[in-house]
Amino acid sequence: MIKKKKKRFLLKITGFFLLILLGLAVFSLMIIAKMAKELPDPKQFTERQINQSTKIYDRTGKVMLYEIYGEEKRTIVPFEEIPDYVKQATITIEDQKFYSHEALDWRAIIRALVVNIISGRIVQGGSTITQQLVKNAFLVPERTVSRKIKELILSYWVEKYYSKDEILSLYFNQISYGANAYGIEAASKTYFNKSTRDLNLAESAALAALPKAPSYYSPFGFHKEELEARKNYILEQMLKLGFIDEEESGRAKNTKLDFNKEKVGSIKAPHFIIMVKEYLAGKYGEDILEKGGLKVITTLDWPLQKIAEEIIEEGVKRNAELYDGKNAAMVAQDAKTGQVLALVGSKNYFAEPEPTGCKQGKTCQFEGNFNVAVQGLRQPGSAFKPFAYVTAFQKGYSPETAVFDLPTEFSTYYNICPLININYNNNNSLCFHPKNFNPQFRGPINLRNALAQSINIPSVKVLYLAGIKDSIKTAADFGITTLNDPGRYGLSLVLGGGEIKLIDLVGAYSVFSQEGVRHRQSFILEVKDSKEKVLEKYLDQAVQVINSQYPRLINNILSDIEARSPLFQNSLSLTTFPDRETALKTGTTNDYRDAWAIGYSPSLVVGVWAGNNNNQPMQKYAGSILAAIPIWHAFMAKSLEGQPVEFFNKPESIQQDQPMLNGEYIINNEAHSILYYLNKNDSQFLNWEEPVKIWWQNLPG
């Protein structure tokens, strides 16, 4: 009896759930049927939605810098005129089972679903060529369940109405390849200046690589290596599928792609715009960027940008003639807001690489579309020194603290690296005995003059006293993003031993200008959609990263004309402006591979890099004074015209209890290194103390 009751209960429960499932199924079918009635007729591919271009403006909102897909460049090409290479490359990367499935590739969809669930976000898609065609031709660029259902229904209908060849033909004449090029013929003309029928295998694979992310893989953007890798991956897959043989694959991989530079057209400030485009594509997606009608107001000051471009071009022309320095870059930033006002990534975005026939990314002294300001990892030379000095000031040292500028071996391998009579030709990697730019030794020198005159040996000692890890942390707090493994760096860091980006260095120096306040670096003021809804707006995100007293000390030193005059000598006039106060730091790397000038007022920070893309040294001792400062000074002079006269706030006077921190190095009629008073057990004590003893003994009288 009990078993019968239990069985009836289970039957009722099962029936109840079956009714619920049936109801959900009926409801879902009703929803799908309703959606299906609202869908366009897939036969009418000409009646597609009107795509709206994204427009990017300068900070006034009046000067249009670039229009993304303002018009669709499209030329219909018959299917039979499209080479097999093009068809095969596209099928290989987009939908290998295109000719065998019916509209949907359920395996790919399920695989993508599993990956996305595991990842907790959308990282993989399962779209077939048919689905991509439908999505681009009929549907709005949004990620919703309803849109996906519509896509599936329409894809099924399209497969019923059209043959596979017809669908592929429609795809090739509809899909976006970036740069306003819709369809394979427009893409072929845009990127290679040739008709589709004339494309070779390498070019076919490169074009097939673009539709997934046109902005990211654009050959005119920052990711040419990624485009090359994706092209080669397509060739490898074509080989596996039997479309090509090994000889064809190898030849295509080694074929240099000759992209048509004329495609960019009316773009203004191209390096800046490409940076903005990548940001927008990453945040809003390629579809919104291409079709969403965004209105983007950037931080760019167009008059300043034009001045920067002209000065960079003139400066590089001079450097090339005198020093064989073929490139330069510049970033200007509003110190009080963090807004990037001007950005020049090379002397000319559109110019051909130099020398002719060089291998891009390896042997070229100049590559126009490589953005040195944003992409370039370069050694900063002495431009890193202020981060060590400001860290030392935090630890109680002052501008009057004295260290000794004497021949110093910092290695403790005394049997290999002698402390006295240093052999500067000893290149053993265990030894470290830096030289000054000027070969003289000054004896005792305070930190003010050591930094203002950028003297190497005292600066290495300052880094040691401040601590390498702490100095790197200071740099990171200020905005340097590339020194991520402190354990890799030694005392040579203060001489430029780590690689950084110009745009980061400019942002970090703005923290000095603003007395320890870091404003988030930004290049967007506002983004609106096609309905004028504000999607994003500039918000000043300011953080006090260090006590204001210490950056004030740096500002006071770097703007001290008297203190820095021994360094600049006859070029001092290129570091000053009448009735204005500006701070300046330079940097030159070994063998004159990189020359830097980073200078600022209380409102404006400007950084300049000069050199060669391939790290080839410049000639005739072309350091920062000769190659970078003239460019920096010319731009600062123009940009400060008509601006209010400002001065840096003076730091408070610092008086420490310990005399040697106030600059006294002779106590009880004896001269000693600073470690004598700090810690005689320090591992560097002998290294610093012995040269001082010899110097003291050899003093006249």
N, C-alpha and C positions, 0 to 999 in steps of 0.2 A: 504493500500500500504506500509506504513512504517512498519507495523507488519510483512508483508511478507519478506521485506528486512532484518529485524532484525532476522527473523527465519532462512533465508538463510545464514546469517553471522554466526550465532551460529552453524549451521550445518557444515559450512566450518571449523570453529575453532575446533569443536569436531572431525571432520574427520582428521584434521591436527595432533592433539595430538594422535589420534588412530594410525595413520601411524607411528608416532615417537615411540610409545609403541611397535607396531608390529616390527619395525626395531630393537629396542633394544632387543626384545625377540628373533628375528631371529639371531641377532649378538651374544647374550648370548648362544643360542643353538649351534651356530657354534664353539664358544670358548670351550663350554663344550664337544662338539663332538671331537674337536681337542685334548683336554686334555685326553678324554677317550681313544683315539687311542694310546696315549703315556704311558698309565698306564700298569703296569705289570699284568700278568694273575693271578687272585687270586687263581687259582688251584695250582699254583707253590709256595707254602709257603716255600719251602726249598731255593728258589732263592731270598733271602732277602739281603738287603744291608749289607756291612761289617761295623760293629760298631768299632770305634776307641776309645781306652782307654784314659782317662785323667791321666796324670802323674804329680805328685807333687814332687818337688825337694827342696833341701836346697838352701842356698843363692849362692853357687858356680855353681849350675846347674848340678853338677856331681853326687851327692848322691841322689838317688831316695828314697823318704820317703814313698811314697804310690802310688799304681796304681789302679785307679778306673775302674773296668770292663776291665782290661787288657785281660782277657779271660772270656768267658761266661760259667759259671758252669751250665750245663743243663743235666738232665736225664729225658727222655720221660717217662711219666707214663700213662698207659691206663685209659680211662675215668671211667671205672667201678671200678678201684682201688682207686679212689678219694672218700673219705667219704662224705656222704650227708652234714655233718656239714660244710665242706670246701666249697662245692658248694653253700649251702644256705647262708653262711656268706658273700661270695663274691657277690652273686646276691643282697643280702640285702643292701650292702653299695655302690655297683657300678651301679646296673641297676635292680631295683625291677620289672620292666615290661619286662624283657628280653624275657620271653617266650610268651609274647602277642604282642609285637610290631614287625614291619618289618624293621630291620636295624637301623631306626632312631626313636628317641622318640621326636616327634615334640613339645609336651608340655614342656619337659625339655629344649629343644633348645630355645624356645620362652621365657621361664622363665629366662634362663641364659642371653639371649639377653637383656631383659628388665633390669635386675639387673646390667649388665655391662654398659648399656647406662646411667643409673642413677648414677652409681659410677664413670663414666668417665674413667674406666680402666677395664681390664679383671680380675674379681674376682670370676667368677663362670663359670663352663663348663656344657655342656649338652650332653656329649659323652656317648653313649651306650657301652656295652661290645664289640660289633662288631666293633664299631669305634675305640675303644682302641686297639683292636687286629690289625686292619688295620694300624693304626698310628705307632704302634711299629714294625710291620713286614715289612712294605713297604716304609714308608714315612720318609723324613728327618726331624729332630727336629727343625722346624721353625714355627713361627706364621704368616702365610700369608693367604690371601683370596684364592689364587690358591691352596695351600695345603689343605685348608678346603674343597674346592670343590672336589678335588681328593679323599679326605677321604670319602665324602658322596657317590660319585660314586662307589668307591671300596666296601664300606660297603654294598651298595645295591646289588652289584654283589655277594659278599660273601654270603649274605643271600639267594640268588637264588641257589647257588652251594652247600651249606652245610646245614645240619639240625642244629637245635638249640644245640643239644647235641654235635655235631661235632665242632661247633663254640666255645662252652664253653671248650671243650677239647683242642682245639688249643690255646685258651686264657691261660689256665692253664699251657701249655707247652711253651709259648712264653714270657709271661709278665715278667718284671723285678721286683724283690722284694728287690733290693739293695744288697750290699756286694758281687757283682759279681754273684749273684744267679738269674738265669733266669729259670723260671718255678717253679711250686709248689714243685716238688720233691727236687730240689736244695735248695729252700728256707727252706724246712722242715729240710733237713740235716744241712744246714748252721746255722740256728737259734736254732734248738732243738735237733740236732744230732739223728734224727729218720726219718723213712720213712713216707711218706704222709699218708699211710693207718693206721698209729699208732697215728695220731694226735687226741688230745681230743678237746672238744668244745672250751675251752678258747684259746688254741693254734691256732685253726682254725680261730677264730675271730681276734686274734693278727696278723696273716699272712694276712688276708683280709684287715687289716688296713694299710698295708705297701705300696701298689702300688701307691697310690695317691701322696705320697712324701717320697720315701724310705730313703733319707738322714735325713730329719726332724724327721721322726718317728722311725728311727733306734734305736733298744734297746741298742745299744752300744754308742749312742750319748747323747746329752744334754736334750732330751725331752721324757724321759721315762714316766713321769707323763701324758704327752699328748697322748702317745701311749696307756697307760692304759685307759685313758678317752675315746679314740676312740674305743678301744676294747669293753668297757662297753656299749658305744652307739650302736655298732653293735649288741650286745646281746639284748639290749632293743628293737631294731627294729626287730630282729628275733622273739622276743616274740610277738610283735604286729602283725607280719605277720603270726603267728601260726606255725613257724618252730620248736619252742621249748616251753616248759611250764615254769612256774614261778620257779619251783624247779631247773630245769636245768640252767636257767638264773642266779639264785642266787648262785648256786654252782660254775658256771664258773667264775662269778665275783670275788669270794673269792679264786679261785685257783691261787696259786703263779706260775708265769711263770718262768721256770728254763731255761734261755737262755744259749746257748753253748758259753762259753768265747773263745774257740779256734778258732772261725771264723776269727778273725782279722788278723791272720797269720803274714805276714812280715811287718806290719805297724811299722814305726819308729815315735817316738814322738807322740803317739796316741792322747793325749789331744790337742796338737797343731794342728794336722792334722784334727781332727773332727771339730775344730773351723774354719779351712780353708775351709773344705768341706761345712759346713753350709753357709758360706759366698758366695762361688761359686754357690751353688744351689739357694740361694736367688737372686743373681744378674743375673745369666745366665740361670737358670731353670734346672730342673732335667734332661730333655732330653739331653741338651748340656753337662751337667756334665757326664752323663752316656755314651753318644755315640759320642760326638763332638770332641774327640781327642785333648783336651786342654793340653798345656804344661804350668805348673805353677811353677814359681820360687818364693820361699818364702824368708822371711828374716831370717829364722832359721840358726844359726851357729851350724852345726852338732857336731863338736868337743866340743863346749861349752855345747850343749844339753846333750851329753853323760856324761860329768862331772857333770852337774846339777842332772841328774837322779841318778848317783852313790852316790853323796853326800846326796841327799834327802833320799835315801834308807838307807844309813848308819846312818844318823842323826835320822831317825824315829826309827830304831832298838834300838839305844841308849836311846831315849826318852821313848820308850815303856817299856824298862827294868827298867829305873830309875824313871819315872814319870807317867807311864800309859798314855802317849800321843801317839796315834796310827797313826797319819797322819801329813803330812806337804806338803807345796806347795811352788813354787818359780817362779818368773818372772825376767828375765834379759833384759834390754833394752839399746840400744845405745842412750845415752842422746842427742847426737848431731843430730840425724836423726829421732828419734821416732820409729826406727825399733826394733821389738821384736826379740831378739837373742836366747833366751831359755825360755821354758815354761814347767813346770812340775805341773800337776794338782793334783797329789796324789803320794804316795810312790810307787805304782805299779798299773798301769791301769788294769792288767789282774788278780790281786789277788782277792780272795773271800772276801766278806764283813766280818767284825769282830765286835763283837764275832759271832760265828756260830749260825745261827738261828735268828739273829737280823732282825728287820723290816726295810727295806731300806727306807731312807728318814726320819726315825724317831728315831730308837734306835741304829743304827750302829755307833760305834766309827770310823769305817773306811769303805769307799765305793770306790773301785778302779776307777770305770769309772765316778764318780762324779768329775767334774773339779772345785776344790776349788778356783783356781786362777782366773777363769772367771765367774763361776756361784755362788760361795760362797759369801753370804752377812754376813760379820763378823764385830764385833765391833773392832775398831782399837786401843782402849786404848789411850795411850799418843802419838801415832803416828799421831794423828790429831793436836797436839799442834802447830806445826810450822805454820799452816794456820792462827791461831789466832794471833800469835806473828808477822807474817809478815803484817797482817792487822793493828795491833797496830802501827808498825813502820811507815806505811803509814800515820797514823793519828798524827804523831809527837813524839811518844814515842821513846826511844832509848835503846840500850843494857845496858846503865848505869842507866836508870830510876829505881828507887827503889820502891818496894811494900813490904808489911809485910807478912812474913810467920808466922802467929799466928792462934790459934783456931778461926775460923770465921763461924758464922751462916749467911747464905745469904738470908734466908727467912725473910720477914717482918711481919710474924704472931708472934709477940713477946710474946703474952700470951701462945702460944703453943710451940714456939721455942725460948728459952731464948738466949740472946746474950752472957751472961757470964756463966761460969760453964756449958758448953755445955754437954749434955748427949748424948754420941755417941751411946748409945743403944736405943735412941729414933728414931724409924723407921717410924714416922708419915710422910706421903707423902708430907705434906705441908712444912716440914723442909728440909733444904739442908745444911749439914755441912760436907764437904768432908775431908777425912784424907789423909795424905801423905803416900807413900809406906813405907818410914822410919818414924816411929812415932814421931820423934823429930820435934821441931819448931825452926826455925833459926832466927826469928826476921826479921830485914830489909835485903833484898836481891835484887840484881839488876836483870834485865831481862835476862842478859847473863847467869848468874849462874842458874837462875830459869829454863830456857829452857834446858841448857846443862845437868843439873842434874834432869830434868823432875819432878820438884816439883809441886805437885797438887794444893795446896791452892793459891800460887801466880799465877798459870796458869789460874785458874778460874777467878781471878781478871783481868788478862790480857784479857780474853775473854769478860768480862763485859765491860772493857774500849774500846775494839776494836769493840764490837757489834756482837751479834750472827748472825743477818742477813748478815752483811757485811763480817763476817768471812766465812759464808757458800757461799756467792757469790765468795769470793776469791778462796775457794776450788773448786767451779764449774768452774771458769775461768782457774784453773790449770788442770782440767780434772776429778774431782770427779763427777760422774753422778747420784748418788743415794740419795742425800740429797735434795729431790725435794720439800719439804714442810717446809720451815724455821719455820713456826709457831708451828710445832710439837716439836721443840727442845728447851731445856733450857741450863743452865750453865754447866750441866753434859756433854754436847757435847765435851768439851775440854778434858774430861777424857775418851772419846771413846763412848759417848752415842748414836751415829748414826752408822748405818751399811754401810759398803763400800766393794768394791771388791779389791782384791790384785792387779789385773792388772791396775785398775784405780789409786791406790795409787802409784804404780811404775811410771806410766805416769805423775802423778802430781808432784812427787819428782824430776822428770827430769827437770821440769820448774825451780826449785831451782838451780839445777846443771847448767842450761843454762842461769842463771841470768834473769829470767823472760820471756824467749822465749819458747813458747809451740810448739813443733813439733807434728803434728798429728800422733798418735800411728798407726803403720801399721805392717802388717805381710805378705804383698804381694809385691814383686819387679816387677814381670812381668807376664802377661798371654797372651799366643799366641794360635790361633786356629790351626786346623790341616793343614792349608795352610801357616802357619808361619806369619799370619797377627797379629800384636800386638793389643790386645783388651784392655789392661790396663797396665799402667807402673807407677812405684813408682814416685811420685812427692812430694818433701819436701814442706809441707804446714806449714810454720812457722809464728807465730803471737806473737808479744810482748804484753803480757797480764798484765804486771806490770813493773814499773820503775826498772831498773836493780840494783839500789842502795839497795833496800829492800831485794831481795833474796841474795845479797852478804852478808848482815848482818847475815842472817840465815846460810849461808854456813860457815861464819867465826865462828859463835857460835858452830855449830854442829861438826866442825873440830877442835875445841879448846880442845886439850888433857888435859890441866891443868884444864879447867873449868869443864870438864865432869868426871875427875878422881874420885871425891867423890862418884859418882853414880856407876861406874864400879869396883872401888877398885882392888881386886885381879884378876878380869877378864879384866882389861884394855888392856892387850896384845892382847886380841881377838878383839879389836876394832881398832887396828892400824896396819900399814904396814911400814917396814923400808924405809925411804927416800921417802915416798909417803904421800900425803894428801888426806884423805877421811873424809866425813861427815857421821854421823850415828845418827839415831833416833830409839828408841825402843818403844814398846807398850805392856802392859799387862792388860788384863781385869779382872774384879772382879772374884774372886774364881779361877783364873788361867785357864780360859776357852780358851783364845786366847793369843798367844805369837807372837810378830812381831819384825822383824829387817829390817829396810829400810835404806840402806846406799849407798853412791855414791861417785864417783870421778868426775872430770870434763867431763869424757867421758862415764862412765858406771853407770847405776843405777840397783841395785839388791834388790828385796824385798822377804822376807821369812815369811811365816806364819806357825805356829806349833800348834797342838791341836787335838781335836777330832771332827769328823763330827757332832755328836749329841750334841755338847756343853757340854759334860761331863767334869768337871774340871780335870786338871792334878794334880798330887800329889806332895807333898814335896816342895811346893812353887815354882813350875816350871814356872817361868816367862820368859820373853824374854832373860834375861842374860843366863839362864841355857838351855832353849829349842830352841831358835831361833838364837842367835848370833853365836854359834859354827858352825851352818850350813852356815850362811851368810859369816862368816870369811873364812871358808874352800873354798867356791866357789870363793870369791873375790881374795883370794891368788892365786888360779889357773888361774883365768881369767886375772889377771894383769901381769902374767909372760910374759916377753918379750915385754910388751907394753911401750910406751914412758912415762916418768915421767912427771906428770902435777901437777899444783897447782892452787888453786882457786884465783881469783882476789880479792885483798883486798878492803874492803868498804871504802868510804870516812869517815873521822872523822865527827861526828855529835855533834854540840854544840847548845843547845836550849837557848832561852832567859830566860825561866823560870827555876830557879835553881833546882826545884824538878824533872824536866824532865831529868836533868843531874845527878841525883842520890842523891841530897841533901834532907834529910828528917828531919834534925834538923835545924830549922831556928828561930832566936831570942831565942835560948836556949829552944826550945820546939820541941817535936817530934809529928808529925801528919801523918795520912794516906794521900795518894795522893789526895783523894777526898776533903780534907780540903782546898787544894789550887785550885782545879778544880771547885768544885760546892758543897757548903755546903748544898744545898737543894736536892741533889741527894738522891733517895730513899735508897741507900746503905750506905749513909754517917755514920749513927749511927752504922751499922753493922761492918764497917771497923774501925771506929774511937775509939770505946770503947775498943777493945782489945789492941790498941796501947797505950791508956792512962794507962791501967793496966800494960802493959809491961814497960812503961816509969817510972811509979811510983815504980816498983819493981826492977829497976836496982840498983846494988850496988853503994853506995856513992851518 
